[in-house]
């Protein structure tokens, strides 16, 4: 896991926790948007982590025609 992926997961946790805490403290449902954004960030981090090894990888001598 590289630094950018760790940062994405950290951002995900922060946004979701901020949404939960602010929604609980204020009682305003508008903070549910934080939960949705956190889930979208998590999906992006998960997808990036799955495809990091295949996107734009260098080819070895055996792979060249």
Secondary structure, DSSP 8 states (H G I E B T S, - for coil): --HHHHHHHHHHHHHHHHHHHHHHHH--GGGHHHHHHHHHHHHHHHHHHHHTTTTT----TTT--
